[in-house]
Amino acid sequence: MFVVLCLLAVAVISWFSLVTQPAALATTAWWPAAGVALGLGLRLPRRWVWLLATAVAAITIPLALWAGRPALLATGLSVAAGLELVVGTLIMRGRRDELPALSTPRDIGRLVVAVFASAATFDVLSVLVSLAVGDTAGAWTRFVTGAPRHAAGMILLAPLFMSHPRRPRVAQPVEIAAQIVVTLAVAVFVFVLNDLLPLAFLPFLPLVWAAMRLTTRMMLVEMLAVALVASVGSAGGRGPFSFDRLTPETGSIVLQIFEVSIVIVFLALSLAVGQERETARRLNISEELFRRNFEASVAGSLIVARDGDGWSVRRSNLSAEEILPGLSAGRTRLDDLLGAQASEALSRHADSVSDGYREVRVTTDAGRILHFSIVAISAERADSLLALQFRDITEISRARRLEREEIARAAEVQRALLPWSLPTVAGWQAAAKSVPAKQVGGDFYDLRLHDGQVVLSLGDVMGKGMGAGMLAAASRAALRTNPLDLPPAAAVRNAAAALDGDLHRTGAFVTVAYVHVDLASGEYRFADAGHGLHFVVRDCGDTVEHVTSGDLPIGLGSDWHERRGKLDPGDAVLLVSDGVMDVWGGTVEDLHHAVTDIARRHCGDARALIDALCAGAAKVSDVDDVTALIFGREPIPAGSSGPDHVVAGEPSASS
């Protein structure tokens, strides 16, 4: 329906232009139908542009024939009108298949280029057609008047079809009515009632009013009305552009130039006013949002300014007044509110805040610890007008200090529970290393020797901190209460019974590897309570067995099984924590490869093997302990009795 109505408007307006054609002119005085046609091209998808051009040409041909144009001339002028639509539409739309916007000076520039390019296209084609049919006089008239009248028609009407920014009008209905009446009255006076005086500038005054107070679309409609009055008056021999006084050709050209000029000037003014008003609106919204955030912030907020001898508070919120009671008492100097040292620290950071923001922690004279964020409010006054946001972190700092002290105490407890030296056994080697995490973990290990029997144990308590450290101590103590000759599975069960209450209360669990070795025979028995990181290194690393178990950790299971094996010369039992596994890639397979490689490189040297295995502890010690324990038989070199024992008496809880 919209398309049909627009095409009907093209037909009616074209007919009206032909009817009102001055007798002294070979062409019409104006052609607003070009504006409606271009507007229709802007509103519809690009793929319709040639179809619309054909429709416009089809409408124009019968009207031109009715107006007495020769058939060939009528056809040529109609085709030129269609091509005019195509050129203007393609320039305005470009490659975008969307409605062109009219909101910035760039949009006005594109509109002006499109209007003049399409008008020039019509002008050139109409002149060529006129010359082709032998209408030399008409060709000249169309050459000097065609482009201005088509350009005026398009620039007056095409903007009404474009997308305008949603901007509320400032004027109220009464003012709008008064403005319209005044504008039309001035237009009628200048172009109809006035006969001699050159008063073409007078309509500018009410049009400035319209540009400042009305929407852009309403102003365009008003300018269209002014152009209509000017065209009718000038064609009737009245006003400053009277066709009778200036000749029809000159009057028509000057009139169209006037109409194009007022549209460009006042369209630019209207858009500039609208943009300024929109910018002011957004600034007001931003200012209101800042004010609300400033007032409602749970953090203390201050606006401070530098004066001759320091910083003073210009504005503060309720949170700031609660943190700094001096604000409620009317004190505004930062020196008075924070103390000289704290104020000086803020001032030093403020001097370099222009490139972003700064954070600083200060201690006030009252002993409160405040964490400040400093942001420059104005780029021009980056070092003299600042926004400060701060929090009182005194209690948080104290809590963190207490936490660090607790962790330090737990670490001391954990280190005290580790064996400071390992027993020396002829024909056997033992070495251990434990690198504690920054957060106290629950790793523990032990090695006990008595009457030709050795018991090794290594465990890991779930969790970090003092609680995990205490459970690790309790677990180690529970395991140590067992006689050395007690079978490993029974020893784990006894420890589980002793720890059951603590583990149930805390919801924790403990993984344990417990190994009993007979020094005379080399036979060993072991139980694994969910630990799973138990290796047997054979013949200096030629073979490394990962001994698995499906038993659950202490605190989750109640039944543990016992397995047996034998250590020959060059064989060793290796127990590690999951921190060691993290050092070597985080998987059992990665750890297995690492143990094999290191055992081959450090055959017969238990200490070197353990040091190499734990060498990457720094990579994971932020989050987990790294603990390893090895006990094995010395290899017997061919043709040599070899050393009968190795002394490993240095502290094993090394970092």
C-alpha positions in Angstrom: 0.0 0.0 0.0 2.8 2.4 0.8 4.4 1.8 -2.6 1.1 2.4 -4.4 0.4 5.6 -2.4 3.9 6.9 -3.2 3.6 6.2 -6.9 0.2 7.8 -6.9 1.8 10.8 -5.2 4.5 10.9 -8.0 1.7 11.0 -10.6 -0.4 13.7 -8.8 2.6 15.9 -8.0 3.9 15.5 -11.6 0.5 16.5 -12.9 0.3 19.5 -10.6 3.8 20.6 -11.7 2.8 20.4 -15.4 -0.5 22.2 -14.8 1.3 25.1 -13.0 4.1 25.4 -15.6 4.6 29.1 -16.6 3.6 29.8 -20.2 6.9 31.5 -20.9 8.9 28.4 -19.8 9.5 25.3 -22.0 9.7 23.2 -18.8 8.0 23.1 -15.4 9.1 25.6 -12.7 9.8 22.9 -10.2 9.6 19.1 -9.9 9.0 17.8 -6.4 8.0 14.4 -7.8 11.7 13.7 -8.1 11.9 13.9 -4.2 9.0 11.5 -3.7 10.6 9.0 -6.2 14.0 9.2 -4.5 12.3 8.8 -1.1 10.6 5.7 -2.3 13.9 4.3 -3.5 15.4 4.9 -0.1 12.6 3.1 1.8 12.4 -0.1 -0.3 15.1 -2.8 -0.6 17.9 -2.2 -3.2 16.7 -5.1 -5.3 13.6 -3.1 -6.2 15.4 0.0 -7.5 15.2 -0.9 -11.2 11.6 -1.9 -10.9 10.8 1.4 -9.2 12.7 3.3 -11.9 10.6 1.5 -14.5 7.4 2.3 -12.6 8.3 6.0 -12.3 9.1 6.2 -16.0 5.8 4.5 -16.9 3.9 7.0 -14.8 5.8 10.0 -16.3 5.3 9.1 -20.0 1.5 9.6 -20.2 1.7 12.8 -18.2 4.4 14.2 -20.5 2.3 13.2 -23.6 -0.7 14.8 -22.0 1.3 18.0 -21.5 2.1 18.1 -25.2 5.6 16.7 -25.3 6.4 14.8 -28.5 6.4 11.0 -28.0 10.1 10.6 -28.3 10.8 13.5 -26.0 8.3 12.3 -23.5 9.9 8.8 -23.5 13.4 10.2 -23.1 12.4 12.5 -20.2 10.6 9.6 -18.5 13.7 7.3 -18.8 15.9 10.2 -17.5 13.5 10.5 -14.4 13.9 6.7 -13.8 17.7 6.8 -14.1 17.7 9.8 -11.7 16.0 7.7 -9.1 18.6 4.8 -9.6 21.6 7.1 -9.3 20.3 8.8 -6.1 19.3 5.6 -4.5 22.6 3.8 -5.1 24.6 6.7 -3.8 22.5 7.0 -0.7 22.3 3.2 0.0 25.8 2.2 -1.1 26.2 -1.5 -0.4 24.0 -1.4 2.7 20.5 -2.7 2.3 19.1 -0.5 5.1 17.3 2.8 5.4 19.8 5.7 5.2 20.0 7.7 8.4 19.9 11.5 8.7 21.6 12.3 12.0 25.2 13.6 11.3 26.9 16.1 9.0 28.3 13.1 7.1 24.7 12.1 6.3 23.9 15.6 5.0 27.0 15.4 2.8 26.0 12.1 1.3 22.5 13.4 0.7 23.8 16.5 -1.1 26.1 14.4 -3.3 23.3 12.0 -4.1 20.9 14.9 -4.9 23.3 16.8 -7.2 24.6 13.7 -8.9 21.1 12.4 -9.7 19.9 15.9 -10.7 22.9 16.3 -13.0 22.1 12.8 -14.5 18.6 14.0 -15.4 19.9 17.3 -16.7 22.4 15.7 -19.1 20.0 13.1 -20.3 17.2 15.6 -20.8 19.4 17.9 -22.9 20.6 15.0 -25.0 17.0 13.9 -25.7 16.0 17.5 -26.5 18.8 17.8 -29.0 18.0 14.4 -30.5 14.4 15.5 -31.3 15.6 18.9 -32.6 14.3 21.0 -29.7 17.3 23.3 -29.4 15.5 26.0 -27.4 14.0 23.5 -25.0 17.5 21.9 -24.6 18.9 25.1 -23.4 16.1 25.8 -21.0 16.3 22.2 -19.6 20.1 22.6 -19.3 19.9 25.7 -17.1 16.8 24.8 -15.1 16.6 21.0 -15.0 19.2 20.3 -12.4 18.1 23.1 -9.9 14.4 22.2 -10.0 15.0 18.5 -9.6 17.7 19.1 -6.9 15.3 21.3 -5.0 12.5 18.8 -5.2 14.7 15.9 -4.0 16.4 17.8 -1.1 13.1 19.1 0.1 11.2 15.7 0.1 13.8 12.9 0.2 14.9 13.6 3.8 11.4 13.0 5.0 11.7 9.4 4.0 15.1 8.9 5.8 15.7 7.5 9.3 15.8 10.3 11.9 17.3 10.0 15.4 14.7 9.7 18.1 14.9 13.1 19.8 12.1 14.6 21.8 10.9 18.0 20.7 11.5 20.9 23.0 8.5 23.0 22.0 5.1 22.4 23.5 1.9 22.3 21.2 1.1 25.9 21.8 4.6 27.0 20.8 4.5 24.7 17.8 1.2 26.2 16.6 2.6 29.7 17.0 5.8 28.8 15.3 4.0 27.4 12.2 1.7 30.4 12.0 4.6 32.9 12.2 6.6 31.0 9.6 3.8 30.7 7.1 2.8 34.4 7.7 6.3 35.5 7.0 6.5 33.3 3.9 3.2 34.7 2.6 4.3 38.2 3.3 7.7 37.9 1.6 6.7 35.8 -1.4 3.1 36.7 -2.1 2.2 40.1 -0.6 5.6 41.7 -1.1 6.2 42.9 -4.6 9.3 45.0 -4.6 11.4 44.6 -1.4 14.3 42.0 -1.4 13.2 40.3 1.8 14.2 36.7 1.0 16.2 36.6 4.2 13.2 37.1 6.5 12.0 33.5 6.4 15.4 32.5 7.9 14.3 34.0 11.3 11.3 31.7 12.0 13.2 28.8 10.4 16.0 29.3 13.0 13.3 29.1 15.6 12.1 25.9 14.1 15.6 24.3 13.9 16.2 25.2 17.6 12.8 24.0 19.0 11.2 21.5 16.7 12.2 18.0 15.5 14.1 17.7 12.3 11.2 16.1 10.5 8.7 18.9 11.6 11.2 21.5 10.4 11.5 19.8 7.0 7.7 19.8 6.6 7.7 23.5 7.5 10.4 24.3 4.9 8.4 22.4 2.3 5.5 24.7 3.0 7.7 27.7 2.7 9.1 26.4 -0.6 5.5 25.9 -1.9 4.5 29.4 -1.0 7.7 30.8 -2.6 7.1 28.8 -5.8 3.5 29.9 -6.1 4.3 33.5 -5.4 7.3 33.7 -7.7 5.4 32.0 -10.6 2.6 34.6 -10.0 5.0 37.5 -10.4 5.3 38.3 -6.7 8.2 38.4 -4.2 11.9 38.8 -4.5 12.1 35.9 -7.1 9.3 37.1 -9.3 9.4 35.4 -12.7 8.0 38.5 -14.3 10.7 40.7 -13.0 13.7 38.3 -13.3 12.5 36.4 -16.4 11.1 32.9 -15.9 14.4 31.1 -16.4 16.4 33.3 -14.0 13.6 33.4 -11.5 13.3 29.6 -11.5 17.0 29.1 -11.1 17.3 31.6 -8.2 14.2 30.2 -6.5 15.5 26.6 -6.6 19.0 27.7 -5.4 17.2 29.5 -2.5 15.2 26.4 -1.6 18.3 24.1 -1.7 20.3 26.5 0.4 17.7 26.8 3.2 17.3 23.1 3.4 21.1 22.5 3.7 21.7 25.3 6.1 18.8 24.6 8.5 19.0 20.8 8.2 22.7 21.1 9.4 21.6 23.5 12.2 18.8 21.2 13.3 21.0 18.1 13.4 23.7 20.1 15.3 21.2 21.3 17.8 19.8 17.8 18.2 23.3 16.3 18.7 24.2 18.9 21.2 20.9 18.3 23.1 21.5 14.5 23.0 25.0 14.9 24.2 23.7 17.1 27.1 21.1 14.5 27.9 23.6 11.7 28.0 25.9 13.8 30.1 23.1 14.5 32.5 22.3 10.7 32.7 25.9 9.9 33.3 26.2 12.6 35.9 23.1 11.3 37.7 24.4 7.8 37.5 27.7 8.8 38.9 26.0 10.8 41.7 23.8 7.8 42.6 26.7 5.4 42.6 28.8 7.9 44.5 26.2 8.3 47.2 25.1 4.6 47.4 28.6 3.1 47.3 29.4 0.8 50.2 33.0 2.0 49.8 34.0 5.4 51.0 34.0 7.9 48.2 35.6 11.4 48.1 36.1 14.1 45.6 39.2 16.0 46.5 40.9 19.1 45.1 44.4 20.3 45.4 44.8 23.8 46.7 47.7 25.9 47.8 48.9 23.8 50.8 47.4 20.3 50.3 44.2 18.5 49.5 40.7 19.3 50.6 37.5 17.3 50.4 34.8 18.8 48.1 32.3 16.0 48.3 31.9 12.8 50.4 29.3 10.0 50.8 27.9 8.4 53.9 30.3 5.5 53.8 33.2 7.9 53.9 31.8 9.7 56.8 31.4 6.4 58.7 35.0 5.5 58.0 36.4 9.0 58.6 34.3 10.5 61.5 36.1 13.8 61.0 34.1 14.5 57.9 30.9 14.7 60.0 32.6 17.1 62.3 33.2 19.5 59.3 36.9 18.8 58.8 37.8 18.7 55.1 41.6 18.7 55.0 43.1 15.3 54.2 45.9 16.1 56.6 43.4 16.4 59.4 41.3 13.4 58.3 44.1 10.9 57.6 47.3 12.3 59.1 50.3 13.9 57.5 52.1 10.7 56.5 49.0 9.1 54.9 48.1 12.4 53.1 51.6 12.7 51.8 51.5 9.1 50.5 48.2 9.8 48.6 49.7 13.1 47.2 52.8 11.2 45.8 50.6 8.8 43.9 48.2 11.6 42.8 51.1 13.2 40.9 51.3 10.3 38.5 47.6 9.4 38.1 47.1 11.1 34.8 47.8 7.9 32.8 45.1 5.9 34.5 44.5 5.1 38.2 46.6 4.3 41.2 46.1 2.1 44.2 47.8 2.8 47.6 47.4 1.5 51.1 47.9 4.0 53.9 47.7 3.9 57.7 46.0 6.8 59.4 47.1 8.5 62.6 44.2 6.6 64.2 45.8 3.3 63.3 43.3 2.4 60.6 44.5 0.8 57.4 42.8 2.2 54.3 43.1 0.9 50.7 42.6 3.8 48.2 41.9 3.8 44.5 42.8 7.1 42.9 41.2 8.2 39.6 41.6 11.6 37.8 38.2 13.2 37.1 39.4 15.6 34.5 42.2 15.1 32.0 42.9 18.8 32.1 43.2 18.7 35.8 44.5 15.2 36.3 46.7 16.2 39.2 44.4 18.6 41.0 40.9 17.1 41.0 40.6 13.4 41.9 38.0 10.8 42.9 39.1 8.6 45.8 37.4 5.4 46.7 38.6 3.6 49.8 37.8 0.7 52.2 38.8 0.2 55.7 40.8 -3.0 55.6 42.1 -2.9 59.2 40.3 -5.9 60.3 41.0 -7.8 57.1 44.7 -7.0 57.5 44.7 -8.2 61.0 42.9 -11.4 60.1 45.4 -12.0 57.3 48.3 -11.4 59.7 46.7 -13.9 62.2 46.2 -16.3 59.3 49.9 -16.0 58.3 50.9 -16.5 61.9 48.7 -19.6 62.2 50.1 -21.0 58.9 53.6 -20.3 60.2 52.9 -22.1 63.5 51.3 -25.0 61.6 54.3 -25.2 59.3 56.6 -25.3 62.4 54.5 -28.1 63.8 54.6 -30.0 60.5 58.3 -29.6 60.2 58.8 -30.7 63.8 56.9 -33.9 63.1 59.2 -34.9 60.2 62.2 -37.1 61.0 65.3 -34.9 61.1 67.6 -37.8 60.3 67.1 -41.2 58.9 68.7 -44.3 60.4 71.9 -45.8 58.9 71.6 -49.4 57.9 74.5 -51.5 56.5 73.8 -52.5 52.9 70.7 -50.2 52.6 70.1 -46.7 51.6 67.4 -44.3 52.8 66.7 -40.7 51.8 63.7 -38.4 52.1 62.7 -34.8 51.2 59.7 -32.7 52.0 59.2 -29.2 50.5 56.2 -27.7 52.4 53.7 -25.6 50.5 53.1 -21.9 51.3 49.7 -23.1 52.4 50.3 -25.7 55.1 49.4 -29.1 53.7 48.9 -32.5 55.2 51.9 -34.5 54.0 53.8 -36.6 56.5 56.3 -39.5 56.4 58.1 -41.7 58.8 60.9 -44.4 58.8 61.4 -46.6 61.9 64.1 -49.2 62.5 64.2 -51.9 65.2 65.6 -55.4 65.5 66.2 -56.0 61.7 62.8 -54.6 60.7 62.0 -51.3 59.0 58.6 -49.6 58.6 58.1 -46.8 56.0 55.0 -44.7 55.9 53.9 -41.7 53.8 50.5 -40.1 53.9 48.5 -37.1 52.8 45.6 -35.5 54.7 42.9 -33.9 52.6 42.9 -30.1 52.9 45.3 -27.3 53.8 46.0 -25.1 56.8 46.2 -25.8 60.5 43.5 -28.4 60.5 45.3 -30.5 57.9 48.6 -30.1 59.7 47.0 -31.3 63.0 45.4 -34.3 61.3 48.7 -35.2 59.7 50.4 -35.1 63.2 47.6 -37.3 64.6 47.8 -39.7 61.7 51.6 -40.1 62.0 51.2 -40.6 65.8 48.5 -43.2 65.3 50.7 -45.2 62.9 53.7 -45.0 65.2 51.8 -46.6 68.1 51.8 -49.9 66.1 54.6 -52.4 66.9 57.0 -52.8 64.0 56.2 -56.5 63.5 52.5 -55.8 63.2 51.3 -56.6 59.6 50.7 -53.5 57.6 47.0 -54.0 57.0 46.5 -54.4 60.7 48.5 -51.3 61.4 46.4 -49.3 59.0 43.2 -50.6 60.7 44.4 -49.7 64.1 45.3 -46.2 62.9 41.9 -45.8 61.3 40.2 -46.8 64.5 42.2 -44.2 66.4 41.4 -41.4 63.9 37.8 -42.3 63.2 36.3 -39.7 65.5 38.5 -36.8 64.2 38.0 -37.7 60.6 34.2 -38.1 61.0 33.9 -34.7 62.8 36.0 -32.8 60.2 34.8 -34.7 57.1 38.4 -35.3 56.1 40.2 -38.4 55.0 43.9 -39.6 54.9 45.7 -41.6 52.2 48.5 -43.8 53.5 51.2 -46.1 52.1 52.6 -48.3 54.8 55.5 -50.7 54.1 57.2 -53.3 56.3 60.7 -54.5 55.2 62.7 -57.4 56.6 66.3 -56.4 56.4 67.7 -59.9 56.5 65.7 -61.3 53.6 64.7 -58.2 51.7 61.0 -59.3 51.8 58.5 -56.6 52.2 54.8 -56.3 52.9 52.7 -53.3 52.3 49.2 -51.8 52.6 47.9 -48.9 50.5 45.0 -46.9 51.9 44.0 -45.0 48.7 47.4 -43.4 48.2 48.3 -45.1 44.9 51.8 -43.5 44.5 53.9 -46.5 45.5 56.8 -47.6 43.2 59.3 -50.4 43.3 62.5 -49.5 41.5 64.3 -52.7 40.3 68.0 -53.1 39.4 68.8 -49.3 39.3 65.8 -48.3 37.2 65.9 -51.0 34.6 62.4 -51.8 35.7 60.0 -49.5 37.7 56.9 -51.1 39.0 53.9 -48.9 39.9 52.1 -50.8 42.7 48.4 -50.1 42.6 45.6 -50.8 45.1 41.9 -50.5 45.0 41.6 -49.9 48.8 40.0 -46.7 50.1 41.6 -43.9 52.2 41.3 -43.9 56.0 38.1 -42.2 56.8 36.3 -43.6 53.7 37.0 -47.3 54.0 37.4 -50.0 56.7 39.1 -52.9 55.1 42.7 -52.9 53.7 44.6 -55.7 52.0 48.2 -56.7 52.3 50.6 -57.4 49.4 54.1 -58.9 49.4 57.3 -58.7 47.5 61.1 -58.9 47.7 63.9 -56.3 47.3 67.1 -57.6 45.7 70.3 -55.7 45.7 69.8 -52.5 43.6 66.0 -52.5 44.3 64.2 -49.9 46.3 60.7 -48.9 47.6 59.8 -45.3 46.6 56.8 -43.5 48.2 55.8 -40.0 46.9 53.0 -37.5 47.5 50.7 -36.1 44.8 52.8 -32.9 44.9 55.6 -34.9 43.2 53.2 -36.1 40.6 52.2 -32.5 39.9 55.9 -31.6 39.4 56.1 -34.2 36.6 53.0 -33.4 34.6 50.1 -34.3 36.9 49.5 -37.9 35.8 50.8 -41.3 37.1 52.2 -42.1 33.6 54.3 -38.9 33.6 55.6 -39.6 37.1 56.4 -43.2 36.1 58.5 -42.1 33.2 60.3 -39.5 35.4 61.1 -42.1 38.1 62.5 -44.5 35.6 64.7 -41.9 34.0 66.0 -40.5 37.3 66.6 -43.9 38.8 68.8 -44.9 35.8 70.8 -41.6 36.0 71.4 -41.9 39.8 71.8 -45.6 40.3 72.9 -46.4 43.8 72.6 -42.9 45.1 69.3 -42.5 47.0 69.9 -38.9 48.0 70.7 -37.8 44.4 67.6 -39.6 43.2 65.3 -37.9 45.8 66.8 -34.5 45.1 66.3 -34.9 41.3 62.8 -36.1 41.8 61.9 -33.1 44.0 63.9 -30.5 42.0 60.8 -28.9 40.5 59.0 -28.4 43.8 59.0 -24.6 43.4 56.5 -25.0 40.5 53.8 -26.4 42.7 54.8 -25.4 46.3 52.3 -22.6 46.2 49.4 -25.1 46.5 50.8 -28.5 47.6 53.6 -30.2 49.6 56.2 -32.1 47.7 57.3 -35.2 49.7 59.3 -38.3 48.7 60.8 -41.2 50.7 63.0 -44.0 49.3 64.4 -47.1 51.1 66.4 -49.7 49.1 69.2 -52.2 49.0 72.6 -51.1 47.7 73.6 -52.6 44.4 76.6 -54.9 44.4 79.2 -53.8 41.9 80.8 -56.7 39.9 84.1 -57.7 41.5 83.7 -55.3 44.4 82.2 -55.6 47.8 81.0 -52.0 47.6 80.1 -49.8 50.5 78.4 -51.5 53.4 76.2 -48.6 54.3 75.3 -45.0 53.5 74.8 -42.4 56.2 71.9 -40.0 55.5 71.8 -38.0 58.6 71.1 -34.5 57.4 67.7 -33.0 58.1 65.2 -34.5 55.7 62.6 -31.8 55.9 64.6 -29.7 53.5 63.3 -27.1 51.1 
